[in-house]
């Protein structure tokens, strides 16, 4: 089965993108400037990612709120229409099926945004319609993201963190949220296909650097943001990842609540830790982490940090471990030394 091409595939190729398979799609890995330059552009200025591979499940009608509230972990009563919320979908054993952003667009309208490969699982759990193919999602991220996006439309600059708003652009409806996945400020714009190419062109013309999945991964890793299939999966839990704040204990129920309550009482068996190597060598997923010769688990993610200029990694590790603990890792059969650190590795620009 061939990978799906994003609607803006040709535009990405014209911009010099290297296209690679990802989550059933063929997406930009990097552009001509390369991952390192794109990463630093996001930390210092502004970049734009095409994240159309993410799903959009639209839930509408009088029962939409109750369906989301009783299924997803977070408590929607903490927010309201015009806001976005991070949440999890669990299975009956309390393991993570997906991590999700919910855009509460209107009183009875929600756009549920699952990861690329998990849209079908979310559709089976919620009464919604898959509208992924009807829109493009562009993420403009970085300390100057709102400023430069505001050159395209001044209203983009007014969207604050976790806001959700609906705007008219070239006769089409845009849905804009103050969300992102880089650790920096920014917005995500869901645009109908009919105006998506023009919108991307205007954003790039405003001085925003196109960026691909390579920089997206190193940015989210520096910010210690979990990636489904790595820090979150069908064999890991919300509490292990240190994300207990997305569990709505004050509401009546959510799927998987019983096992998670039992886990909370006994304590998670693993905890998410950050590791920084003593060298520039990138750390890699699957590397074994040892403390005083004893294995505490494997890295769930690893790469090179362009800001720290060191290898960094995340791992769900067992035992009582503290920041600054020396560690040794086996990275592709080579021994690499490092230390545990507090997260995130890099905080967003001020």
N, C-alpha and C positions, 0 to 999 in steps of 0.2 A: 504494500500500500504506500503510495507516494505521499510526501509531506505537503500540507496545504501552504500555498503562497499567500502572504499578506496582500491586502488590496493595493498597497503602495509599493509592491515589489519592484516595478520598473523605476520608480523614483529613487529607491534606495540604490539600485544598480547605477543609475546616472550620477548619484552622489559619491560613488566609489566604494560601496559596501561590499564586503565579503560575506556571502550568504551561507549559512550553515543550518543543518537540521537541529531543531530544539522543540521538544514537547509536541511532536507531530506537525510542526510548522517549519518553514524555511525562513529564518530570520537573520537580520544583520548581526554579524559577530563584531566587526569593526569597520571603520572607514579608512580612507587613505592616510590619515594622520596617525592611526594606530591606537590601541587600547590605553597605553600609558598617557598619551596626550589627551585623550577623551576623558579619562579619569580625572586628571588634574584640572581640565577645563570645568568639570562639574564642581570640584572643590573650590575653584577660584572665581568662576564666571557663570556660565549657563550652558547646558546641553539639552538636546531633545532625543528621546528614545521613542521608537515605535513599539508599543507594548500591546498591539492588537491581538497577539496570541493568547492573552488573558481572556477568560470567558466573560460574558455578560448574560446573566439569567434575570429576566425582568419579572418581578412579582407584583401584581396589581390586584385591586379589589378589596372588599371589606374583610376578607380573611387573611390578607397578606401579612399584616402585623403579627397576628396570633401564630401563624405558621412559622415565621422567622423566630419569634420570641420563644416558642416552645421547642425549637429544634437546635438553633445555634447557641453557643455558650454565653456570649456577652448579653448584657441587659439593655435592650433598646430604649427603655424608659429613661436611661441616663442621657439620651440625646433627643432629637426630634426632627421633623422635616427640615431640610436644608443643612443636614450634618452627615458626616461619614463616621463609621465605626469599624474598628478591627475586631474580628471574632474568629472562632474556630467551629468546624463541624466535626464531631466525634462519632465513632462507631459505638456499638452497644457495649464494648469492652473498655471504653474510655480512651482509646487510641485516636490519633488525629487523622481524619480523612482529608482535611484540607484546612488551610488558613485563608481567610476571606476578608475582603473589604465590602461593607454594605454602604451604598449611597442611598440615603433616604431622600428621594427626590421630591415627593409630594405626600399629602396626608395618607394616601392609599397606594403609593407607588415606590418601589424599591428596586435598585439595580444591584444585584448580588454579583460580586466580581471574584470568581474562583481562579485557581491556577490553570494553566493551559491544558494539562492532561486530566483535570478533575471535573470538567464541566458536566459530564454525564452523571457523575456521582452526586453532584449538587442538584441536578435536575431530578434525580430519583428521590431526593430527600425533601424537596420544596416544590410547591405548586407554581412553577414559573415557566417562562418561554425563553428559549435560547435565541438571543438577537445578536450573537457575536458576529455573524457574517454581514450584518447591516451597517456596522460602524467601524471606524478606526479609532484607536486610543493613542494619543501622543502625550508623553510625559516630559514636561519642561522642568528641569531640576538644576539647582545651584543657587548660590547667594544672590545672583543677579537674574534669576529665572523670572520672577514676577515683573521686574523692571523691563526686561527685554520683551517678554510676552506682551506687556502693556503697550509696546510700540505697534503691535499688530492690532490689538483692541484694548483700550485703556481699562476695560472692565476686568480683564485677566489679572491686572495688577492689584485688584481689590479683593480677590479671593483669598481668604485667610486659611490658616491651617485647619483641616477637616471640615471646612465649609463645602456645601454642595449647592450649585446654582445652575439655572437654565438661562442661556443667552441665545439671541438671534444673531446669526452670522451668514451673510450672503444669502439670506432667505431661508436658512436652515437652522434647526435647533441644535445647539451645542449643550452638552452636560459637562460641567466643569467642577472638579473637586480639588481641594487643597490637600492632596495626598501624594505619596511617592514612596520610593524604595531605595533611596540613596543615602539617607541620613542628612540630606540638605533640604532647604526650603524648596517649594515648587508647587506646580499644579499638574493635574492630569485632565486631558480634554478628550471627551468622547464625541466624535464628529461623524455625521452621516457620510457614507462613502462619496456622495456626490460632490462634497466640498473639501474632502480630506487632502487631496493633492495640493489644492490652492492654499490651504491652511499650512501645510508643512512647508511649502515654498516661502510663504510670508514669514514663518518663524525662523527659518534659516537665513532669510534676507535681513532679519532684524539682528543678526550677529550671534545666533544660537548655534552651537556646534553639534552636528549630528553625532550620536554615540550609539554603540552596539552592545550586545549581550556581554562581551568581555568586560567592558568598563562597568556595566550594571552589576556584575557579580563581584568585582573587586570593591566597588563602592558599598554594596550592601554588607560585604564581609567586614570592611573597616568599621561600619556602623553597627556590627553584630546583629544584623537583622536576619531572622531565620529564613531558610529556604526549604520549601516542601520537598521531601525526598532526601533531605539531609538532616537538619536539626529537628524537623517535624516529619513524622511518617506514621505508617500503620503499625509500627512497633515502638513508637515513642509517645510521650504524653505532654500535655500542656504544662504541667507542673515541672517536669524534667527540664523543659526549655526555659524555665524561669518566667513564664507568662501567666502566672496565676491571676493577674489582674483582668484577664479576659473571661474569667469564669464568674457568671452572674449568680452568686450564692443567694442573693436576696430575692430572686424570682422563683416561681413555683417549680419549674423543671427545665431541663434541656437534655438532649440526647446524650447518653453516656454518663449522666450525673452520678449514678450510684457507684460505679467503679472509681470515679474520680474523687468522690467523697471519702471512700475507703483509703485511697492513695494519700489524700491530704492528712488523714488521721495517723497513718503509719509513717508518712514521709516518703518522698520519691526516692527510688533506688539509685538514680543518677542525677547529676546536675550539670548544667551547661557552663563550660569554662572557656576562657580565651587563652591562647598560647602565642607568644612571640619568640621567634628563633633568634639565636645569637648571630646569624649570618643573613645574607641577602637571598639565600636559597629559598624558593617558594615551598611552603608546606603543602601537603596533599591529603585529600580525603582518603581515609583508610589507614593512615599512618598510626602505628601503635604508640601510646603515650605511657612512659614509664617514670615512676618516682622512686628513687633509691632502688632501682632494679625491678620494681614490682609494677606489673601492667594495671592501668586503671581504665583502659578502654581505647577507643580509636577516634581519630579526628573525623568529624562529620563533614567539614569543609576545610579547605586550605588553599592558599594562594600567596602572592607577593603583594605587599602593601606599598603602593607608590608614595604615600605620605610618610610612612615610618621607615621606608627603605629596608624592610626586614620581611622575612617570611612570617605569616600569621595564620592561625587556624582556630576553629571552634570544635569542641568535642563534648559529648555527653559522657562524663567520667564518673566513676564510682569513688566512694570514700570521702572523707572530710579533708578537702584540699583548700588551701588559702592562696591568695595572690602572692606573687614573688617566690612561690615554691619552684625550685629548679626541676626541670624535666628533661628527659631524653626521648627522642622520637626516632623511629625507624622509617625513613622516607626513601622509598624505592631502594631498599637494602643498604642505605647509608645512614649512619648514626648522626643525628643533628641535635644539638643541645639548645635549650631555651628556658623559658620561665612562664608560669601562669601569671595572668594580668587581669585587672578589673576591666569590665566591659562598659561602653564600647571601646574599641581600639582608638578610634578617631571621633572627636565630637565635631558637629557641624560648624561651619564658619559663622562668625558673629558679625 
